[in-house]
Amino acid sequence: MFFLKEVNGMNALGHTIKTYRERVNMTQEELAQKVRVGTQTIEKYESGEQIPSNQTILKLSTVLDIPAAELLAHSE
């Protein structure tokens, strides 16, 4: 079992996803469509309720224009 770093009650990975999504002026719905997951899944990623798979992290990195290594660093 592993623990995620927390930032203001949100895990660091979720915080990073939300920060980069907002930086590119994208809604959760738009990100969900581009990554091919449900909007509720994006909400769960950002809130820390769910951790994206490595494959989804790669998709997120492409869509959000962020190095996958930066997202992966926060998922450990």
C-alpha distances in whole Angstrom, upper triangle without the diagonal:
4,7,10,13,16,19,22,19,18,15,17,16,18,21,21,22,24,26,27,28,30,32,33,34,32,31,28,31,32,28,27,31,30,27,28,25,26,27,24,21,22,23,19,18,20,19,15,15,14,13,16,16,17,20,20,19,22,25,24,25,28,29,28,29,27,25,22,21,21,19,16,16,15,12,10
4,7,10,13,16,19,17,15,12,13,13,15,17,18,19,21,23,24,25,27,29,30,32,30,29,26,29,30,27,26,29,29,25,27,24,25,26,23,21,21,21,18,16,18,17,13,14,13,12,14,15,16,19,19,18,21,23,22,22,26,27,25,27,24,22,20,18,18,16,14,13,12,9,7
4,7,9,13,15,13,12,9,11,11,13,15,16,17,19,21,22,23,25,26,28,29,28,27,25,28,29,25,25,29,28,25,27,24,25,24,22,20,20,19,16,15,16,14,11,12,12,11,14,16,17,20,19,18,21,23,21,22,25,26,24,26,23,22,20,18,17,15,14,13,10,9,7
4,6,10,12,11,9,6,7,8,10,11,12,14,16,17,18,20,21,23,25,26,25,24,22,25,26,22,22,26,25,22,24,22,23,22,20,18,17,17,14,12,13,12,9,11,11,10,13,15,15,19,17,15,19,20,18,19,22,23,21,22,19,19,17,16,14,12,11,10,7,7,6
4,7,10,9,8,5,5,8,10,10,11,14,15,15,17,19,20,21,24,25,24,24,22,26,26,23,24,27,26,24,26,24,25,23,22,20,18,18,16,14,13,13,10,13,14,13,15,17,18,21,19,17,20,22,19,19,23,23,21,22,19,19,17,16,14,12,12,10,7,8,8
4,6,6,5,4,5,9,9,9,11,13,14,14,17,18,19,20,23,24,23,23,21,24,25,22,23,27,26,24,26,24,24,22,21,19,18,16,15,13,12,10,9,12,14,13,16,19,20,23,21,18,22,23,20,20,24,24,21,23,20,20,19,18,15,14,15,13,10,11,12
4,5,5,6,6,9,9,7,10,12,12,12,15,17,16,18,21,21,21,21,20,23,24,22,23,26,26,24,26,24,24,22,21,20,17,16,15,14,11,11,11,14,16,15,18,21,21,24,22,19,22,23,20,20,23,23,20,22,19,20,19,19,15,14,16,14,11,13,14
4,5,8,9,12,11,9,12,14,13,13,16,18,17,19,22,22,22,21,20,23,25,23,24,27,27,26,28,25,25,22,21,20,18,16,16,15,12,11,12,15,17,17,20,23,24,27,24,22,25,25,22,23,26,25,22,24,22,23,23,22,19,18,20,18,15,16,18
4,7,9,12,10,9,13,15,13,15,18,18,18,20,23,23,22,21,19,23,25,22,23,27,27,25,27,24,23,21,19,18,17,15,14,13,11,9,9,12,14,15,18,21,23,25,23,21,25,25,22,23,26,25,23,25,23,24,23,23,20,18,19,18,14,15,17
4,6,8,6,6,10,11,10,12,15,15,16,18,20,20,19,18,16,20,21,19,19,23,23,21,23,21,20,18,16,15,14,12,11,10,8,6,6,9,11,12,15,18,20,22,19,17,21,21,18,19,23,21,19,21,19,21,20,20,17,14,16,15,12,12,14
4,6,5,6,9,10,11,12,14,15,17,18,20,21,20,19,17,21,22,19,19,23,23,20,22,20,20,18,17,15,14,13,11,9,8,7,5,9,10,10,12,15,17,19,17,15,18,19,16,17,21,20,18,20,18,18,17,17,14,12,13,12,8,9,11
4,6,5,6,9,10,10,12,14,15,16,19,20,19,19,17,21,21,18,19,23,22,20,22,20,21,20,19,17,14,14,13,10,9,10,8,12,12,11,13,15,16,18,16,14,17,18,15,15,19,19,16,18,15,15,14,14,11,9,10,9,6,8,10
4,5,5,6,9,10,11,12,14,15,17,18,17,17,15,18,19,15,16,20,18,16,19,17,18,17,16,14,12,12,11,8,7,9,8,11,10,8,9,12,12,15,13,10,13,14,11,12,15,15,13,15,12,13,11,11,9,6,8,8,5,6,9
4,5,5,6,9,10,11,12,14,16,16,15,15,12,16,16,13,14,18,17,15,17,15,16,14,13,11,9,9,8,5,4,6,6,9,9,8,10,13,14,16,13,11,15,15,11,13,16,15,13,16,14,15,14,15,12,9,11,12,9,9,12
4,6,5,6,9,10,11,12,14,15,15,15,13,17,17,15,16,20,19,17,20,18,18,16,16,14,12,11,11,9,6,8,8,12,13,12,13,16,17,19,16,14,17,17,13,14,17,16,13,16,13,15,15,15,12,10,13,13,9,11,14
4,5,5,6,8,10,10,13,14,14,15,14,17,17,14,16,19,17,16,19,18,19,17,17,15,12,13,13,10,8,11,11,14,14,12,13,15,15,17,14,11,14,14,11,11,14,13,10,12,10,11,11,12,9,7,11,11,8,10,13
4,6,5,6,9,10,11,12,11,12,10,13,13,10,12,15,14,12,15,14,15,13,14,12,9,10,11,8,6,10,10,13,12,11,11,14,14,15,12,9,12,12,8,9,12,11,8,11,9,12,11,13,10,8,11,12,10,11,15
4,6,5,6,8,10,10,10,10,9,12,13,10,12,15,15,14,17,15,15,13,13,13,9,9,11,9,6,9,11,14,14,13,13,17,17,18,15,13,15,15,11,12,15,13,10,13,12,15,15,16,14,11,15,16,13,14,17
4,6,5,6,9,10,10,11,12,15,15,12,15,18,17,16,19,19,19,16,17,16,13,13,15,12,9,12,14,17,17,16,16,19,19,20,17,15,17,16,12,12,15,13,10,12,11,14,15,16,13,12,15,15,13,15,18
4,5,5,6,9,9,11,11,14,13,11,14,16,14,14,18,17,18,16,18,16,13,14,16,13,11,14,15,18,18,16,15,18,18,18,15,13,14,13,10,9,11,10,6,8,8,11,12,14,11,10,14,15,13,15,19
4,5,5,6,5,7,8,11,9,7,11,13,12,12,15,15,15,13,15,14,10,12,14,12,10,13,15,18,17,16,15,18,18,18,15,13,14,13,9,10,12,9,6,10,10,14,14,17,14,13,16,18,16,17,20
4,5,5,6,7,9,12,11,10,13,15,15,15,18,18,18,15,17,17,13,13,16,14,12,14,17,19,19,19,18,21,22,22,18,17,18,17,13,14,15,12,9,12,13,16,17,19,17,15,19,20,18,19,23
4,5,8,10,12,15,13,12,16,17,16,17,20,20,21,18,20,19,16,16,19,17,14,17,19,22,22,21,20,22,22,22,19,17,18,17,13,13,14,12,9,10,11,15,16,18,15,15,19,19,18,20,23
4,6,9,11,13,11,10,14,15,13,15,18,18,19,17,20,19,15,17,19,17,15,19,21,23,22,21,20,22,22,21,18,17,17,15,12,12,12,10,7,9,11,15,16,19,17,16,20,21,20,21,25
4,7,10,12,10,10,14,14,14,16,18,18,18,16,18,19,15,16,19,18,15,18,21,23,23,22,21,24,24,23,20,19,20,17,14,15,15,12,10,12,14,18,20,22,20,19,22,23,22,23,27
4,7,8,6,6,10,11,10,12,15,15,15,12,15,15,12,13,16,15,14,17,19,21,20,20,18,21,21,20,17,17,17,15,12,14,14,10,9,12,14,18,18,21,19,18,21,23,21,22,25
4,5,5,6,9,10,11,12,14,13,12,9,12,13,10,11,14,14,12,15,18,19,18,19,18,21,22,21,17,17,19,16,13,16,16,12,12,15,17,20,20,23,21,19,22,24,22,22,26
4,6,5,6,9,10,10,12,10,9,6,9,9,6,7,11,10,9,12,15,15,15,16,15,18,19,18,15,15,17,14,12,15,15,12,12,16,17,20,19,22,20,17,20,22,20,19,23
4,5,5,6,9,10,10,9,8,5,9,10,8,9,13,13,13,15,17,18,17,18,16,19,21,19,16,17,18,15,13,16,16,13,14,17,19,22,21,24,23,20,23,25,23,22,26
4,5,5,6,9,10,10,10,8,12,12,10,12,15,15,14,17,19,20,19,19,17,19,20,18,15,16,17,13,12,15,14,10,11,15,17,20,19,23,21,19,22,24,23,22,26
4,5,5,6,8,8,9,8,11,10,8,10,13,12,12,15,16,17,16,16,13,16,17,15,12,12,13,10,8,11,11,8,8,12,14,16,16,19,18,15,18,21,19,19,23
4,6,5,6,5,6,5,8,8,6,9,11,11,12,15,16,16,14,14,12,14,16,14,11,12,14,11,9,13,13,10,12,15,16,19,17,21,20,17,19,22,20,19,23
4,6,5,6,7,8,11,11,10,13,15,14,16,18,20,20,18,18,15,17,18,15,12,15,15,11,11,14,13,10,13,16,18,20,19,23,22,19,21,24,23,22,26
4,5,8,10,11,14,13,11,15,16,15,16,19,20,21,18,18,15,16,16,14,11,12,12,8,9,11,10,7,10,12,15,17,16,20,20,17,19,22,21,21,24
4,6,9,10,13,10,9,13,14,12,14,17,17,18,15,14,11,12,13,10,7,9,9,6,6,10,9,7,10,13,14,16,14,18,18,15,16,20,19,18,21
4,7,9,12,10,10,14,15,14,16,19,19,18,16,15,12,13,14,12,9,12,12,9,10,13,13,11,14,16,18,19,17,21,21,18,19,23,22,20,23
4,7,8,6,7,11,11,11,13,16,16,15,13,13,10,12,14,12,9,12,13,11,11,14,15,13,15,18,19,20,18,21,21,17,19,22,20,18,22
4,5,5,7,9,10,11,13,14,15,14,13,14,12,14,17,15,12,15,17,14,13,17,18,15,17,20,21,23,21,24,23,20,21,24,22,20,23
4,5,5,6,9,10,11,12,14,13,13,14,13,16,18,17,14,15,18,15,13,17,18,15,16,19,20,22,21,24,23,19,21,24,21,20,24
4,5,5,6,9,10,10,12,11,10,13,12,15,18,18,15,16,19,17,15,19,20,18,18,22,22,24,22,24,23,20,21,23,21,19,22
4,5,5,6,9,10,10,9,8,9,9,12,15,14,11,13,16,14,12,16,17,16,16,20,19,21,19,21,20,17,18,20,18,16,19
4,5,5,6,9,10,10,9,10,9,12,15,14,11,11,14,12,10,14,15,13,13,16,16,18,17,19,18,14,16,19,16,15,19
4,5,5,6,8,8,9,11,11,15,17,18,14,15,18,16,14,17,19,16,16,19,19,21,19,22,20,16,18,20,17,16,19
4,5,5,6,5,5,8,9,13,16,17,13,14,17,16,14,17,19,18,17,20,20,21,19,21,19,16,17,19,15,14,17
4,6,5,6,5,6,7,10,13,14,11,10,14,13,11,14,16,15,14,17,16,17,15,17,15,12,13,15,12,11,14
4,6,8,8,9,10,14,16,17,13,12,16,15,12,14,17,15,14,17,16,17,16,18,15,12,14,16,12,12,15
4,6,8,10,12,15,18,19,16,15,19,18,16,18,21,19,17,21,19,21,19,20,18,15,17,17,14,13,16
4,5,7,10,13,15,17,15,14,18,18,15,17,20,19,18,21,19,20,18,18,17,13,14,15,11,10,13
4,7,10,13,16,18,15,15,19,19,17,19,22,21,20,23,22,23,20,21,20,16,17,18,15,13,15
4,7,9,13,14,12,12,16,16,14,17,20,19,19,21,20,20,18,19,18,14,14,16,13,11,13
4,7,9,11,9,9,13,14,12,14,17,17,17,19,17,17,14,15,15,11,11,13,11,8,10
4,7,8,6,6,10,10,9,12,14,14,14,17,15,15,12,14,14,10,10,13,11,9,12
4,5,5,6,9,10,10,12,14,15,16,18,16,16,12,14,15,11,10,13,13,10,12
4,5,5,6,9,10,10,13,14,15,16,14,13,9,11,12,10,8,11,12,9,11
4,5,5,6,9,10,11,13,14,15,14,14,10,13,14,12,11,15,15,13,15
4,5,5,6,8,10,10,12,14,13,13,10,13,14,11,11,14,14,12,15
4,5,5,6,9,10,10,12,10,10,7,9,10,7,7,11,11,9,12
4,5,5,6,9,10,10,9,9,6,9,11,9,9,12,13,12,15
4,5,5,6,8,10,10,11,9,12,13,11,12,15,16,15,18
4,5,5,6,8,8,9,8,11,11,9,11,14,13,13,16
4,6,5,6,5,6,5,9,9,7,10,12,13,13,16
4,6,5,7,8,8,12,12,11,13,16,16,17,20
4,6,8,10,11,14,14,12,15,18,17,18,21
4,6,9,10,13,12,11,14,16,15,16,20
4,7,9,12,11,11,14,16,16,17,20
4,6,8,7,8,11,12,13,14,17
4,5,5,7,9,10,12,13,15
4,5,5,6,8,10,11,13
4,5,5,6,9,10,11
4,5,5,7,9,11
4,5,5,7,9
4,5,5,7
4,6,6
4,6
4
